[in-house]
Amino acid sequence: MNPTLDLLMNRRTHRSFSDRPIEHIHHELIQQATLRAPTAGNMMFYSVIEVTDKKRLETLAVLCDNQPMIANAPMVWLFLSDVRKWVNFFSESGSVEKGENKNIPWRAPGAGDLLLAMSDALIAAQTAVVAAESLGIGSCYIGDILENHEKITELFNLPKYTAVATLVIFGYPKSTEPLANPAIRCPVNSIFMENSYKEPHLQDLEIAFGAQEQQLKKQGRLPFGNTGTISDFYYFRKHTSDFMKEMDRSSKAIIDTWIASE
Ligand SMILES: Cc1cc2nc3c(=O)[nH]c(=O)nc-3n(C[C@H](O)[C@H](O)[C@H](O)COP(=O)(O)O)c2cc1C
Protein backbone atom coordinates (compact mmCIF):
# COMPACT_ATOMS: atom_id res chain seq x y z
CA MET A 1 0.00 0.00 0.00
CA ASN A 2 0.95 3.64 -0.34
CA PRO A 3 -0.80 6.80 0.89
CA THR A 4 -2.77 7.24 -2.36
CA LEU A 5 -4.07 3.67 -2.38
CA ASP A 6 -4.74 3.89 1.33
CA LEU A 7 -6.87 6.98 0.73
CA LEU A 8 -8.77 5.40 -2.17
CA MET A 9 -9.40 2.12 -0.33
CA ASN A 10 -10.73 3.91 2.73
CA ARG A 11 -12.80 6.68 1.12
CA ARG A 12 -16.39 6.68 2.29
CA THR A 13 -19.41 8.79 1.49
CA HIS A 14 -20.10 11.30 4.24
CA ARG A 15 -23.56 12.77 4.76
CA SER A 16 -23.16 14.38 8.16
CA PHE A 17 -20.85 17.36 8.45
CA SER A 18 -19.64 19.58 11.27
CA ASP A 19 -20.48 23.30 11.06
CA ARG A 20 -16.80 24.11 10.53
CA PRO A 21 -16.45 26.14 7.33
CA ILE A 22 -14.03 24.84 4.71
CA GLU A 23 -10.64 26.44 5.37
CA HIS A 24 -9.61 28.90 2.69
CA ILE A 25 -6.40 27.00 1.92
CA HIS A 26 -8.30 23.70 1.61
CA HIS A 27 -10.84 25.31 -0.71
CA GLU A 28 -8.04 26.60 -2.90
CA LEU A 29 -6.18 23.28 -2.96
CA ILE A 30 -9.32 21.36 -3.97
CA GLN A 31 -9.92 23.88 -6.77
CA GLN A 32 -6.33 23.61 -8.00
CA ALA A 33 -6.38 19.78 -7.87
CA THR A 34 -9.70 19.73 -9.72
CA LEU A 35 -8.19 21.72 -12.57
CA ARG A 36 -5.49 19.06 -12.97
CA ALA A 37 -8.13 16.41 -13.82
CA PRO A 38 -7.72 14.97 -17.31
CA THR A 39 -9.92 16.85 -19.77
CA ALA A 40 -10.80 16.06 -23.38
CA GLY A 41 -8.31 17.82 -25.68
CA ASN A 42 -7.39 20.04 -22.73
CA MET A 43 -10.51 22.07 -23.59
CA MET A 44 -12.04 21.94 -20.10
CA PHE A 45 -15.62 21.27 -21.15
CA TYR A 46 -16.92 21.87 -17.64
CA SER A 47 -17.68 24.58 -15.13
CA VAL A 48 -18.34 24.39 -11.41
CA ILE A 49 -20.91 26.55 -9.66
CA GLU A 50 -20.28 26.87 -5.94
CA VAL A 51 -23.67 27.35 -4.35
CA THR A 52 -23.39 29.66 -1.33
CA ASP A 53 -26.73 31.48 -1.31
CA LYS A 54 -28.85 30.01 1.50
CA LYS A 55 -32.20 30.40 -0.28
CA ARG A 56 -30.85 28.80 -3.42
CA LEU A 57 -29.40 25.94 -1.34
CA GLU A 58 -32.75 25.34 0.31
CA THR A 59 -34.52 25.23 -3.04
CA LEU A 60 -31.81 22.94 -4.37
CA ALA A 61 -32.24 20.55 -1.44
CA VAL A 62 -35.97 20.26 -2.22
CA LEU A 63 -35.42 19.84 -5.96
CA CYS A 64 -32.92 17.02 -5.29
CA ASP A 65 -35.58 14.72 -3.87
CA ASN A 66 -35.75 16.53 -0.53
CA GLN A 67 -32.28 15.98 0.92
CA PRO A 68 -31.90 18.67 3.65
CA MET A 69 -28.20 17.81 4.13
CA ILE A 70 -27.58 19.70 0.87
CA ALA A 71 -28.78 22.99 2.36
CA ASN A 72 -26.65 22.48 5.47
CA ALA A 73 -23.41 21.32 3.83
CA PRO A 74 -20.41 23.66 4.22
CA MET A 75 -19.52 23.47 0.51
CA VAL A 76 -21.77 22.60 -2.42
CA TRP A 77 -20.39 22.29 -5.93
CA LEU A 78 -22.52 21.86 -9.03
CA PHE A 79 -20.49 20.32 -11.85
CA LEU A 80 -21.71 21.31 -15.30
CA SER A 81 -20.95 19.97 -18.74
CA ASP A 82 -20.07 23.19 -20.47
CA VAL A 83 -19.66 23.53 -24.21
CA ARG A 84 -21.29 26.96 -24.11
CA LYS A 85 -17.90 28.57 -23.43
CA TRP A 86 -16.54 27.17 -26.72
CA VAL A 87 -19.68 28.06 -28.69
CA ASN A 88 -19.17 31.66 -27.55
CA PHE A 89 -15.42 31.59 -28.06
CA PHE A 90 -15.69 30.14 -31.59
CA SER A 91 -18.32 32.66 -32.67
CA GLU A 92 -17.12 35.77 -30.80
CA SER A 93 -13.46 35.32 -31.80
CA GLY A 94 -14.35 34.95 -35.50
CA SER A 95 -13.36 31.27 -35.91
CA VAL A 96 -16.84 30.40 -37.22
CA GLU A 97 -16.63 33.16 -39.80
CA LYS A 98 -13.13 32.08 -40.87
CA GLY A 99 -14.55 28.56 -41.29
CA GLU A 100 -17.43 29.77 -43.44
CA ASN A 101 -14.95 31.61 -45.67
CA LYS A 102 -13.17 28.28 -46.14
CA ASN A 103 -16.47 26.43 -46.78
CA ILE A 104 -16.39 24.75 -43.39
CA PRO A 105 -19.91 25.19 -42.01
CA TRP A 106 -20.73 25.71 -38.33
CA ARG A 107 -21.44 22.46 -36.51
CA ALA A 108 -23.76 22.86 -33.55
CA PRO A 109 -22.70 20.83 -30.48
CA GLY A 110 -24.49 17.47 -30.51
CA ALA A 111 -24.74 14.26 -28.53
CA GLY A 112 -21.00 13.62 -28.81
CA ASP A 113 -20.16 16.99 -27.31
CA LEU A 114 -22.63 16.35 -24.50
CA LEU A 115 -21.14 12.98 -23.56
CA LEU A 116 -17.59 14.26 -23.83
CA ALA A 117 -18.41 17.23 -21.62
CA MET A 118 -20.17 14.89 -19.16
CA SER A 119 -16.98 12.81 -19.01
CA ASP A 120 -14.94 15.94 -18.31
CA ALA A 121 -17.28 17.17 -15.58
CA LEU A 122 -17.50 13.79 -13.82
CA ILE A 123 -13.75 13.24 -13.90
CA ALA A 124 -13.29 16.72 -12.43
CA ALA A 125 -15.85 15.92 -9.74
CA GLN A 126 -14.12 12.72 -8.67
CA THR A 127 -10.78 14.53 -8.64
CA ALA A 128 -12.29 17.09 -6.27
CA VAL A 129 -13.69 14.30 -4.09
CA VAL A 130 -10.29 12.61 -3.79
CA ALA A 131 -8.47 15.90 -3.16
CA ALA A 132 -11.00 16.78 -0.46
CA GLU A 133 -10.68 13.35 1.15
CA SER A 134 -6.90 13.80 1.35
CA LEU A 135 -7.50 16.98 3.37
CA GLY A 136 -9.90 15.28 5.79
CA ILE A 137 -12.98 16.65 4.02
CA GLY A 138 -15.78 14.19 3.37
CA SER A 139 -18.18 14.35 0.44
CA CYS A 140 -21.37 12.98 -1.03
CA TYR A 141 -22.52 12.91 -4.64
CA ILE A 142 -26.11 13.91 -5.24
CA GLY A 143 -27.41 12.06 -8.29
CA ASP A 144 -30.85 13.59 -7.83
CA ILE A 145 -29.49 16.76 -9.42
CA LEU A 146 -30.59 15.12 -12.69
CA GLU A 147 -34.22 15.66 -11.64
CA ASN A 148 -36.32 18.76 -12.22
CA HIS A 149 -34.39 19.95 -15.28
CA GLU A 150 -36.59 22.97 -15.91
CA LYS A 151 -36.43 24.30 -12.33
CA ILE A 152 -32.68 23.63 -11.98
CA THR A 153 -32.07 25.41 -15.30
CA GLU A 154 -33.94 28.45 -14.00
CA LEU A 155 -32.34 28.35 -10.54
CA PHE A 156 -28.81 28.52 -11.98
CA ASN A 157 -29.47 30.46 -15.22
CA LEU A 158 -28.14 27.60 -17.32
CA PRO A 159 -27.92 28.45 -21.02
CA LYS A 160 -28.07 26.02 -23.95
CA TYR A 161 -24.97 23.81 -24.23
CA THR A 162 -24.58 23.59 -20.49
CA ALA A 163 -26.03 20.63 -18.61
CA VAL A 164 -25.86 19.44 -15.03
CA ALA A 165 -23.42 16.55 -14.65
CA THR A 166 -23.44 16.06 -10.90
CA LEU A 167 -23.68 17.78 -7.53
CA VAL A 168 -21.21 17.14 -4.71
CA ILE A 169 -21.52 18.30 -1.13
CA PHE A 170 -18.42 18.61 1.04
CA GLY A 171 -17.61 19.14 4.70
CA TYR A 172 -15.45 18.07 7.59
CA PRO A 173 -17.10 14.93 8.98
CA LYS A 174 -19.19 15.50 12.09
CA SER A 175 -17.73 12.49 13.84
CA THR A 176 -14.03 11.70 13.90
CA GLU A 177 -14.92 8.06 14.57
CA PRO A 178 -14.60 5.78 11.52
CA LEU A 179 -18.05 5.09 10.01
CA ALA A 180 -19.45 1.63 10.73
CA ASN A 181 -20.18 -0.92 8.01
CA PRO A 182 -18.37 0.21 4.84
CA ALA A 183 -20.53 -0.44 1.77
CA ILE A 184 -19.56 -3.85 0.37
CA ARG A 185 -18.55 -3.96 -3.30
CA CYS A 186 -18.92 -6.73 -5.88
CA PRO A 187 -15.82 -8.93 -6.33
CA VAL A 188 -13.24 -7.82 -8.90
CA ASN A 189 -14.03 -10.68 -11.33
CA SER A 190 -17.69 -9.64 -11.55
CA ILE A 191 -16.74 -6.17 -12.77
CA PHE A 192 -13.58 -6.63 -14.85
CA MET A 193 -13.97 -8.51 -18.14
CA GLU A 194 -11.44 -9.41 -20.79
CA ASN A 195 -11.72 -8.39 -24.43
CA SER A 196 -15.50 -8.60 -24.82
CA TYR A 197 -18.65 -8.23 -22.77
CA LYS A 198 -19.63 -11.27 -20.73
CA GLU A 199 -23.31 -10.92 -19.93
CA PRO A 200 -24.04 -11.82 -16.32
CA HIS A 201 -27.11 -13.91 -15.47
CA LEU A 202 -28.79 -14.99 -12.27
CA GLN A 203 -26.09 -17.26 -10.87
CA ASP A 204 -23.30 -14.75 -11.60
CA LEU A 205 -25.34 -11.90 -10.15
CA GLU A 206 -26.27 -13.79 -6.99
CA ILE A 207 -22.55 -14.35 -6.43
CA ALA A 208 -21.65 -10.76 -7.37
CA PHE A 209 -24.13 -9.19 -4.98
CA GLY A 210 -24.24 -12.01 -2.39
CA ALA A 211 -22.11 -10.27 0.22
CA GLN A 212 -24.20 -7.09 -0.07
CA GLU A 213 -27.35 -9.16 0.39
CA GLN A 214 -25.92 -10.77 3.53
CA GLN A 215 -25.04 -7.35 4.90
CA LEU A 216 -28.57 -6.02 4.30
CA LYS A 217 -30.08 -9.16 5.82
CA LYS A 218 -28.00 -8.76 8.97
CA GLN A 219 -29.23 -5.16 9.16
CA GLY A 220 -32.84 -6.37 8.70
CA ARG A 221 -33.23 -4.14 5.62
CA LEU A 222 -34.39 -6.61 2.98
CA PRO A 223 -37.98 -6.22 1.76
CA PHE A 224 -40.82 -8.66 2.47
CA GLY A 225 -40.02 -8.76 6.19
CA ASN A 226 -36.29 -9.33 5.55
CA THR A 227 -37.00 -12.44 3.42
CA GLY A 228 -36.56 -10.73 0.02
CA THR A 229 -33.45 -10.65 -2.15
CA ILE A 230 -31.04 -7.84 -2.93
CA SER A 231 -32.67 -7.75 -6.36
CA ASP A 232 -36.02 -7.03 -4.65
CA PHE A 233 -34.33 -4.39 -2.48
CA TYR A 234 -33.03 -2.35 -5.42
CA TYR A 235 -36.00 -3.10 -7.69
CA PHE A 236 -38.55 -1.61 -5.31
CA ARG A 237 -36.39 0.99 -3.56
CA LYS A 238 -34.65 2.43 -6.60
CA HIS A 239 -35.57 1.02 -9.99
CA THR A 240 -39.35 1.47 -9.82
CA SER A 241 -39.30 4.49 -7.47
CA ASP A 242 -40.95 7.83 -8.23
CA PHE A 243 -37.58 9.58 -8.11
CA MET A 244 -36.22 7.36 -10.88
CA LYS A 245 -39.29 8.12 -13.00
CA GLU A 246 -38.62 11.83 -12.51
CA MET A 247 -34.89 11.39 -13.18
CA ASP A 248 -35.73 9.64 -16.44
CA ARG A 249 -38.12 12.36 -17.55
CA SER A 250 -35.77 15.16 -16.58
CA SER A 251 -32.66 13.54 -18.10
CA LYS A 252 -34.46 13.11 -21.39
CA ALA A 253 -35.34 16.81 -21.23
CA ILE A 254 -31.66 17.64 -20.59
CA ILE A 255 -30.61 15.67 -23.69
CA ASP A 256 -33.50 16.95 -25.84
CA THR A 257 -32.76 20.57 -24.89
CA TRP A 258 -29.08 20.15 -25.73
CA ILE A 259 -29.57 18.49 -29.13
CA ALA A 260 -32.61 20.53 -30.25
CA SER A 261 -31.65 22.71 -33.22
CA GLU A 262 -31.78 26.44 -32.50
C1 LIG B 1 -23.74 9.12 -9.21
C2 LIG B 1 -23.97 9.04 -7.72
C3 LIG B 1 -25.13 9.56 -7.19
C4 LIG B 1 -25.36 9.53 -5.81
N1 LIG B 1 -26.47 10.14 -5.30
C5 LIG B 1 -26.64 10.19 -3.96
C6 LIG B 1 -27.73 10.92 -3.41
O1 LIG B 1 -28.53 11.55 -4.11
N2 LIG B 1 -27.87 10.93 -2.06
C7 LIG B 1 -26.99 10.27 -1.24
O2 LIG B 1 -27.17 10.32 -0.01
N3 LIG B 1 -25.93 9.57 -1.73
C8 LIG B 1 -25.73 9.52 -3.06
N4 LIG B 1 -24.64 8.87 -3.59
C9 LIG B 1 -23.69 8.17 -2.70
C10 LIG B 1 -23.86 6.65 -2.80
O3 LIG B 1 -25.05 6.27 -2.16
C11 LIG B 1 -22.64 5.96 -2.21
O4 LIG B 1 -21.50 6.25 -2.98
C12 LIG B 1 -22.84 4.43 -2.17
O5 LIG B 1 -23.85 4.08 -1.28
C13 LIG B 1 -21.56 3.71 -1.76
O6 LIG B 1 -21.09 4.18 -0.53
P1 LIG B 1 -19.60 4.69 -0.36
O7 LIG B 1 -19.40 5.86 -1.28
O8 LIG B 1 -19.47 5.10 1.10
O9 LIG B 1 -18.69 3.57 -0.70
C14 LIG B 1 -24.40 8.90 -4.96
C15 LIG B 1 -23.22 8.39 -5.52
C16 LIG B 1 -23.00 8.47 -6.87
C17 LIG B 1 -21.69 7.95 -7.42
The ligand as an ORCA input file, in Angstrom:
! r2SCAN-3c Opt
* xyz 0 1
  C     -23.744      9.117     -9.210
  C     -23.973      9.044     -7.720
  C     -25.134      9.565     -7.192
  C     -25.360      9.526     -5.807
  N     -26.468     10.145     -5.302
  C     -26.644     10.186     -3.957
  C     -27.730     10.918     -3.410
  O     -28.526     11.554     -4.110
  N     -27.870     10.926     -2.060
  C     -26.992     10.268     -1.235
  O     -27.174     10.317     -0.014
  N     -25.931      9.568     -1.731
  C     -25.733      9.519     -3.063
  N     -24.645      8.868     -3.590
  C     -23.691      8.167     -2.696
  C     -23.860      6.646     -2.804
  O     -25.051      6.274     -2.163
  C     -22.644      5.957     -2.205
  O     -21.500      6.252     -2.980
  C     -22.836      4.426     -2.166
  O     -23.854      4.076     -1.278
  C     -21.558      3.706     -1.761
  O     -21.092      4.182     -0.526
  P     -19.599      4.693     -0.356
  O     -19.405      5.864     -1.282
  O     -19.475      5.098      1.097
  O     -18.691      3.566     -0.705
  C     -24.396      8.903     -4.961
  C     -23.220      8.388     -5.516
  C     -22.997      8.469     -6.869
  C     -21.691      7.953     -7.418
*
